[in-house]
């Protein structure tokens, strides 16, 4: 595996996690 591909994969995972966290926060705020 090339280092570049691995870095892209890692940053993609991080971005997805951040997106999921934001959506979860929105859901909990909507429930209030």
FENHU-V229343 format. One line per field, one symbol per residue. psi: psi as a letter, one per 30 degrees, with the letter a starting at -180 (. if undefined). burial: I if it has 16 or more other C-alpha atoms within 10 Angstrom, else O. Layout:
psi=???
burial=???
//
This chain:
psi=kkeeeeeeeeeeeeeeeeeeeeeeeeeeeef.
burial=OOOOOOOOOOOOOOOOOOOOOOOOOOOOOOOO
//
